[in-house]
Amino acid sequence: MLDDQTISDLAKAFAAAPDGFLVVDSGHPTFAVLPYQVYQTLKKTKSNNKKIKKILVTGGAGYIGSHTVNLLLKEDFEVVVFDNLSTGRKEAVGDAKLVVGDLADKDALEKLFKKEKFDAIIHFAASIEVEESVANPAKYYQNNVANGLNLLDAMVANGVNRIVFSSSAAVYGEPEKNPIDEDSVCVPTNPYGETKLAFERILKWYGLAYGIHSISLRYFNAAGSMPEAGLGYDRSLKHTHLIPRVLDAALGKTAEINVFGKDYDTSDGTCVRDYIHVLDLADAHIRALAKLQKTPGANVYNVGTGLGSSVLEIIDATVEITGRMIPMKITDRRPGDPAKLVANSKKLQKEFGWKPRHDLKSIIESSWEWQKNT
Ligand SMILES: NC(=O)c1ccc[n+]([C@@H]2O[C@H](COP(=O)([O-])OP(=O)(O)OC[C@H]3O[C@@H](n4cnc5c(N)ncnc54)[C@H](O)[C@@H]3O)[C@@H](O)[C@H]2O)c1
């Protein structure tokens, strides 16, 4: 009798390469003819249960990466950060080892993988601005796809076969329904989302061909900070995310907050998003490593709270928390902004035992603490 994992592996292998033959009786495979390539992949996908201890974190000096590094160190992982510091801060990696380098540099990657023996990779490094990706898609395909391939090729060449990848809700585009589950259709509306989806697909094929096991985490809107650890978004960068922009208006650093469109099909006409605390995101990565140790293949999970907040609700909550006036101006919609993006994260909750522990109030309070002091 085959165990559940083998049955699930077989089903996946046939879905990906359906040129075999599988007889199922009362829900159980009784007879299978496999193409040799599929058989080899199955063999490779069995061998990933070595304990994960030493992690390479690409982009670990950035916003989400640095919070995750902080948690990894607390959980006693050995952490090496590889970051070109284009948007990251070297102070943010704490006691982790920092290697300053660029994923475009294959020699630097080869040197790193020869020197250090990693059990798994967490891959945050990317270019992340949606509007910029529309104006300059070349930068996004280069950094998020081509440079990511350099990383995967270094993994394959050096026998490292486990990776957690920072994907995004941007892969869904304008969803047909909310909350969005992982089986929803993916039609990205901008190059940023396209590059994230492309990399997820590359991971699937690298899994089948080279035995790379992956978990892609599709984050919704990351927000919040950890001011007590000196961690938050880099204040020297121009912010396009809503909460830092609203707080800038509360601090008087900008004259007002632009609200892009008030005629959406939502309760108050403004866009609704699922804001997830960066510490809950960091926690999902720790659990993903544990899952990766037991689960072969390429798997995808949403990471969000399942709760949506409109732009006006964020502004109201910020007024209440900061006690400041926040001038706002209603302007035209931005092209490509979906009305509502809210996660169904039941798969993550069920399979990882994960639950969001921070609410919107804690997101705004921690961001306020961080932003007024930096
Ligand atoms: N912030 C969000 O709300 C959000 C939502 C969904 C997905 N994501 C994804 O999460 C990941 C982290 O996002 P973030 O908000 O922390 O962004 P960030 O810009 O703060 O972090 C990215 C890090 O990667 C580094 N980096 C970029 N290109 C590199 C390269 N070629 N070589 C080496 N280092 C490089 C940067 O210096 C930075 O430290 C990204 O992959 C992003 O697409 C973020």
The ligand as a Gaussian input file, in Angstrom:
#p B3LYP/6-31G(d) Opt

LIG

0 1
 N        6.459000      44.890000       1.006000
 C        5.368000      44.247000       0.610000
 O        4.227000      44.620000       0.943000
 C        5.501000      43.009000      -0.230000
 C        4.322000      42.370000      -0.674000
 C        4.440000      41.212000      -1.441000
 C        5.694000      40.689000      -1.737000
 N        6.816000      41.322000      -1.317000
 C        8.131000      40.738000      -1.655000
 O        8.898000      40.588000      -0.468000
 C       10.288000      40.711000      -0.768000
 C       10.922000      41.714000       0.189000
 O       10.255000      42.956000       0.029000
 P       10.594000      44.212000       0.968000
 O        9.336000      44.997000       1.123000
 O       11.307000      43.752000       2.172000
 O       11.565000      45.025000       0.006000
 P       13.000000      45.698000       0.292000
 O       13.298000      46.533000      -0.905000
 O       13.002000      46.349000       1.619000
 O       13.958000      44.429000       0.334000
 C       14.595000      43.888000      -0.791000
 C       16.039000      43.600000      -0.402000
 O       16.696000      42.940000      -1.484000
 C       17.940000      43.590000      -1.766000
 N       18.194000      43.344000      -3.197000
 C       17.437000      43.747000      -4.254000
 N       17.974000      43.317000      -5.404000
 C       19.088000      42.613000      -5.083000
 C       20.080000      41.938000      -5.832000
 N       20.050000      41.901000      -7.179000
 N       21.101000      41.336000      -5.179000
 C       21.165000      41.372000      -3.826000
 N       20.267000      42.013000      -3.061000
 C       19.236000      42.630000      -3.670000
 C       17.722000      45.037000      -1.372000
 O       18.916000      45.726000      -1.075000
 C       16.842000      44.876000      -0.125000
 O       17.614000      44.705000       1.038000
 C       10.373000      41.111000      -2.235000
 O       10.657000      39.950000      -2.993000
 C        8.971000      41.621000      -2.552000
 O        8.647000      41.450000      -3.901000
 C        6.757000      42.477000      -0.573000

